[in-house]
Amino acid sequence: MNPFKEMPKTGAISYGNWNYLSPRPYDKNQTDPYTKTRIILMNGTEFEANWFLHQFNRHCLNNDVRRAIAAVRRQEQQQQKRISALKPINETILETTIAYEQLAVDLTAEMAQKEVNPFVKEQLDFALLEDFDHLYRYADLLDMEEGAKAERLVGSFTEITPGRPTIAEHRHPNDDVRRYINCWQDDLITRLHTGIITAAEQQTMNFYMNLGSFYHSDMGRKLYSEIAMIEEQHVTGYGSLMDPSSTWFESWVMHEYTECYLYYSCYMNEPDQRIKDIWHEHFEQELTHLKIASDMLLKYEGRDYLQLFVQGADFPSLIQLKSNKKYLREVLKTIRLTAYKEDTVKIDDMPSSAEFFKYQRRVCSSPAQVASHKVIEKYIKRRGEDYRFEEAPHPERELRDRKTDNVSIGREKGK
């Protein structure tokens, strides 16, 4: 599908009433896990759309353009409110968090397997192991404090077992900045992946930043605070992949194209007909936004949208959220990697003078004070071993011991 060939003739926008913004929430006990993750994905996509358009507005001198931006942004806001309302009141913060981390794991794995740029694929695989570990930490907290098994929430589609230990993920900011892609040379799917994963991780960061302090236990509050810092690192890393040379109008067109792509992906893969209809309606609204942005690009920069899609504007392979257990087990073999400036390297190959070790000594000098470690240690003390959902022994031998939490892999040389 080429969304530019589906665009309406006019850029007329209509807005919904309050009933439109309050659809019936899903049933947390019956709804497909990937329906929940699609809702989170599109909530984050709409947040990114709104934040981008606010920034564009603040850097634009032309009030005619700013009025067009405001009109589109208002409907993007309505879409976000409508999607957010699908979450039920009786779903706890921690239950929602499990869905956030399942999305992070399976969305990243989905894109990594399709990515054609080796450097971007490397970054996806690297952060994938960190989100995978976050799922494990939150799952143990969920069982310990709410008596609920995360394997039920993820529908047994995603294994729950240690990834790169969260304590090992705390790096100096200098090691989070990556090389950016070139939107004129890189494939369309790479441009889509960098924007999508940045928005998704940004949504997770915001969720933990804003709601973590409302969690009911001190241990949980500290875990959210710690993992929110890692999400900040992920947003820095993924965001730095995006081409910073794109103009505001080019970026606007690409944002709207990405939303069309994602809504169409959701529509094509959604089993719940009621929510499927929402995806389709929002897709059609985004076609209008795409026309407005394309018209603005032509009017104010004198450039046709085709100049941004020199390889063609047909959607590449659609995003399909699904189980990725086999792929994840392969990526787990790279668990001893860490980041060094723009690259990833084995921890044993890091210079002893690297800022990573200095930062670790400053922030994580005592593992006993690190929330991600404390959660697992406390669970083990209560139950005798940690909580996991594994279909086979962990591929990393040092992480098979369920009676102790490894705080050395990816953090200390020779471990």
C-alpha positions in Angstrom: 0.0 0.0 0.0 1.1 3.5 -0.8 -0.7 5.9 1.6 -0.1 8.9 -0.7 -2.3 7.2 -3.3 -5.0 6.9 -0.6 -5.0 10.5 0.5 -8.3 12.4 0.4 -8.7 15.3 -2.0 -9.1 17.8 0.7 -7.4 18.2 4.1 -10.6 18.7 6.0 -10.4 17.6 9.7 -13.4 16.8 11.9 -13.4 16.3 15.6 -15.2 13.9 17.9 -17.4 14.6 20.9 -16.7 13.5 24.5 -18.4 10.1 23.9 -16.1 9.5 21.0 -13.1 10.0 23.4 -14.4 7.4 25.9 -14.6 4.0 24.2 -15.3 0.9 26.3 -12.0 -0.3 27.9 -10.8 -3.8 27.1 -11.2 -6.7 29.6 -7.8 -7.2 31.1 -8.4 -10.9 31.7 -9.7 -11.7 28.2 -7.9 -9.4 25.8 -5.1 -10.7 23.7 -1.7 -9.6 25.1 -0.6 -8.1 21.7 -3.8 -6.1 21.6 -2.6 -4.5 24.8 0.8 -3.9 23.4 -0.6 -2.3 20.2 -2.6 0.1 22.4 0.6 1.1 24.2 2.5 1.4 20.9 -0.1 3.7 19.4 -0.4 5.7 22.6 3.3 6.4 22.4 3.1 7.1 18.7 0.5 9.8 19.3 2.5 11.3 22.2 5.5 11.6 19.8 3.2 13.2 17.2 1.9 15.7 19.6 5.3 16.5 21.1 6.9 16.9 17.6 4.2 19.3 16.5 4.5 21.3 19.7 8.2 21.7 19.0 7.6 22.6 15.4 5.1 25.2 16.5 7.7 26.7 18.9 10.3 27.0 16.1 8.0 28.3 13.4 7.6 32.0 12.5 4.6 31.6 10.2 1.2 31.7 11.9 -0.6 30.1 8.9 1.7 27.1 9.3 1.2 27.2 13.1 -2.6 27.1 12.7 -2.3 24.1 10.4 -0.1 22.4 12.9 -2.6 23.2 15.7 -5.5 21.7 13.7 -3.7 18.5 13.1 -2.4 18.3 16.6 -5.9 18.7 18.1 -7.0 15.5 16.3 -3.8 13.7 17.3 -4.7 14.6 20.9 -8.1 13.2 20.4 -6.7 10.0 19.0 -4.3 9.7 22.0 -7.1 10.2 24.5 -9.3 7.7 22.8 -6.5 5.1 22.7 -5.5 5.8 26.3 -9.1 5.3 27.4 -9.0 1.7 26.2 -7.0 0.8 29.3 -9.3 -0.5 32.1 -9.4 1.1 35.5 -8.9 -2.2 37.3 -5.5 -2.8 35.6 -2.8 -2.0 38.1 0.3 0.1 37.2 2.5 -3.0 37.5 0.2 -5.1 35.2 0.4 -2.3 32.6 4.1 -2.2 33.0 4.4 -5.9 32.1 2.6 -5.1 28.8 5.0 -2.1 28.3 8.0 -4.4 28.6 6.5 -7.1 26.5 6.0 -4.5 23.8 9.6 -3.3 24.2 10.9 -6.9 23.8 8.8 -8.1 20.9 8.6 -4.9 19.0 12.4 -4.5 19.1 12.9 -8.1 18.2 10.5 -7.8 15.3 12.3 -4.8 13.9 15.8 -6.1 14.5 15.1 -9.2 12.4 13.9 -7.0 9.5 16.6 -4.3 9.8 18.9 -3.9 6.8 21.3 -1.4 8.4 23.9 -3.4 10.4 24.6 -0.6 12.8 20.9 0.1 13.6 20.3 -3.7 14.0 23.2 -3.8 16.4 21.7 -1.0 18.5 18.3 -2.8 18.5 19.8 -6.1 19.7 21.8 -4.3 22.3 18.9 -2.5 24.0 16.6 -5.5 23.5 18.6 -7.5 26.1 18.1 -4.6 28.6 14.3 -4.4 28.1 14.2 -8.2 28.4 15.8 -7.9 31.8 13.4 -5.2 32.9 10.5 -7.6 32.1 12.1 -10.1 34.5 12.6 -7.6 37.3 9.0 -6.3 37.1 7.6 -9.8 36.9 9.3 -10.8 40.1 8.0 -7.6 41.8 4.5 -8.4 40.4 4.4 -11.9 41.9 6.0 -10.8 45.2 3.6 -7.9 45.8 0.4 -8.7 43.9 0.6 -12.5 43.7 0.1 -12.5 40.0 2.1 -14.5 37.4 3.4 -12.4 34.5 3.5 -15.4 32.2 -0.3 -15.2 32.2 -0.2 -11.5 31.3 2.2 -12.1 28.4 0.1 -15.1 27.2 3.2 -17.3 27.5 4.4 -15.6 24.2 7.5 -14.1 25.8 9.9 -15.8 28.1 10.6 -14.2 31.4 14.3 -14.7 32.5 17.3 -12.5 33.1 18.8 -10.5 30.3 21.8 -8.1 30.7 21.5 -7.4 34.4 19.9 -4.0 34.9 22.7 -3.0 37.3 25.2 -3.4 34.3 23.1 -1.1 32.1 24.1 2.1 33.9 26.5 3.8 31.5 28.1 7.2 31.2 26.0 9.5 29.0 29.0 9.7 26.5 28.4 6.0 25.7 24.7 6.5 24.8 25.1 8.7 21.7 25.0 6.8 18.4 25.8 7.5 14.8 22.8 9.0 12.9 21.4 7.5 9.7 21.2 9.3 6.3 17.5 9.7 5.2 18.6 9.9 1.6 20.7 6.8 1.6 19.1 4.5 4.1 16.2 2.3 3.3 12.7 3.4 4.2 12.3 0.6 6.7 15.4 1.8 8.6 13.9 5.3 8.7 10.7 3.9 10.0 12.4 1.7 12.6 14.5 4.6 14.1 11.4 6.8 14.5 9.1 4.0 15.8 11.6 2.7 18.4 12.4 6.2 19.6 8.7 7.0 20.2 8.1 3.6 21.9 11.0 3.9 24.3 10.1 7.6 24.9 6.6 6.5 25.9 8.0 3.9 28.3 10.4 6.5 29.8 7.5 8.9 30.3 5.3 6.3 31.9 7.9 5.3 34.4 8.9 8.9 35.1 5.4 10.1 35.8 3.7 7.0 37.3 6.5 5.3 39.1 6.2 7.7 42.1 2.6 6.7 42.5 3.5 3.0 43.1 2.4 1.8 46.5 5.7 0.4 47.9 9.1 2.0 48.4 10.8 -0.9 46.7 8.6 -0.5 43.6 9.1 3.3 43.5 12.9 2.7 43.5 12.7 0.1 40.8 10.7 2.4 38.5 13.1 5.2 39.2 16.1 3.1 38.3 14.6 1.6 35.1 13.4 5.1 34.1 17.0 6.1 34.0 17.8 3.3 31.6 14.9 4.3 29.4 16.4 7.7 29.3 19.6 6.1 28.0 17.6 4.2 25.4 15.8 7.3 24.2 19.1 9.1 23.9 20.6 6.2 21.9 17.7 5.6 19.6 16.9 9.3 19.1 20.5 9.9 18.1 20.1 7.4 15.2 17.6 9.7 13.5 18.8 12.0 10.8 19.2 15.4 12.4 19.6 17.1 9.0 15.9 16.7 8.1 13.9 19.9 7.9 10.8 20.5 10.0 8.6 19.9 7.0 10.4 16.8 5.9 10.1 15.4 9.5 6.4 16.3 9.6 5.7 14.3 6.4 7.8 11.4 7.8 5.9 11.5 11.1 2.6 11.3 9.4 3.7 8.5 7.0 4.9 6.5 10.1 1.6 6.9 11.8 -0.2 5.7 8.6 2.2 2.7 8.5 1.6 1.8 12.2 -2.1 2.2 12.2 -2.4 0.1 9.1 -0.1 -2.5 10.7 -2.3 -2.6 13.7 -5.4 -2.8 11.6 -4.1 -5.8 9.6 -3.1 -7.7 12.7 -5.8 -6.9 15.2 -8.1 -9.8 16.2 -10.6 -7.7 18.3 -13.0 -6.2 15.7 -14.1 -3.3 17.9 -10.5 -2.1 18.4 -9.7 -3.0 14.8 -12.3 -0.5 13.7 -10.6 2.2 15.8 -7.3 1.4 14.1 -8.9 1.8 10.7 -10.6 5.0 11.5 -7.4 6.5 12.9 -5.6 5.3 9.8 -8.0 7.3 7.6 -7.6 10.3 9.8 -3.8 10.0 9.4 -4.2 10.0 5.6 -5.7 13.5 6.0 -2.8 14.6 8.2 -0.3 13.2 5.6 -2.0 15.3 2.9 -1.8 18.4 5.0 1.9 17.8 5.8 2.7 17.0 2.1 0.9 20.1 0.9 2.9 22.2 3.4 6.2 20.7 2.2 5.3 21.7 -1.4 4.0 25.2 -0.5 6.8 26.3 1.8 9.8 24.3 0.6 8.7 23.8 -3.1 9.3 20.1 -2.9 7.1 17.2 -3.8 6.7 14.3 -1.3 8.2 11.9 -3.8 11.6 13.6 -3.3 11.5 12.1 0.3 10.7 8.6 -1.0 13.1 8.1 -3.9 12.9 4.3 -3.5 9.1 4.4 -3.5 6.5 5.1 -0.9 4.8 1.7 -0.7 4.7 0.4 2.9 7.5 -2.0 3.6 6.8 -5.2 5.5 4.2 -4.4 8.2 4.9 -4.5 12.0 3.6 -7.8 13.4 3.8 -8.2 17.1 4.4 -11.9 17.9 6.4 -14.3 19.9 10.2 -14.1 19.3 11.5 -16.7 21.8 14.0 -18.4 19.4 15.5 -15.1 18.3 15.8 -13.8 21.8 17.7 -16.9 22.9 20.2 -16.2 20.1 20.6 -12.5 21.1 21.2 -13.6 24.8 24.5 -14.9 23.6 25.7 -11.3 23.3 24.9 -10.5 26.9 28.5 -9.5 27.8 28.4 -6.5 25.4 28.4 -2.9 26.7 28.5 0.4 25.0 31.7 2.4 24.3 31.1 5.7 22.5 29.2 4.9 19.3 29.9 1.2 19.4 29.1 -1.9 21.4 32.1 -3.9 22.7 32.7 -6.9 25.0 33.2 -5.8 28.6 36.6 -7.5 28.6 37.7 -5.3 25.7 36.8 -2.0 27.4 39.8 0.1 28.5 40.1 0.0 32.3 40.1 3.8 32.2 36.7 3.9 30.4 34.1 6.2 31.7 31.7 3.2 32.1 33.7 1.9 35.0 34.0 5.3 36.7 30.2 5.8 36.3 29.5 2.4 37.7 31.7 3.0 40.7 29.9 6.3 41.4 26.3 5.2 40.8 26.3 1.4 41.6 29.2 1.2 44.1 27.1 -1.1 46.3 24.9 -3.6 44.5 22.9 -4.0 47.7 21.6 -0.5 47.2 20.5 -1.0 43.6 16.7 -1.5 43.4 16.8 -4.0 40.4 19.1 -6.2 42.4 17.2 -5.8 45.7 13.9 -6.9 44.2 15.4 -10.2 43.0 17.3 -10.8 46.3 14.2 -10.2 48.3 12.1 -12.5 46.2 14.8 -15.3 46.5 14.9 -14.8 50.3 11.1 -15.2 50.5 10.6 -18.0 48.0 14.0 -19.8 47.8 14.5 -19.0 44.1 13.6 -16.3 41.6 10.4 -16.2 39.5 10.9 -17.1 35.8 9.0 -18.4 32.9 11.4 -20.4 30.8 10.8 -23.1 28.2 14.4 -24.3 28.4 17.5 -23.6 30.6 18.9 -20.1 30.2 21.3 -20.0 27.2 23.9 -18.3 29.4 25.2 -20.8 31.9 26.1 -18.2 34.6 22.5 -17.1 34.6 20.9 -20.5 35.3 21.3 -20.2 39.0 17.9 -19.2 40.3 19.1 -18.8 43.9 21.3 -15.8 43.4 21.2 -12.6 41.3 24.2 -12.2 39.0 25.5 -8.6 39.2 28.8 -9.1 37.3 27.9 -10.1 33.7 28.3 -7.1 31.3 29.6 -5.1 34.3 32.9 -6.6 35.4 35.8 -7.9 33.3 36.4 -11.6 33.4 32.9 -12.4 34.4 
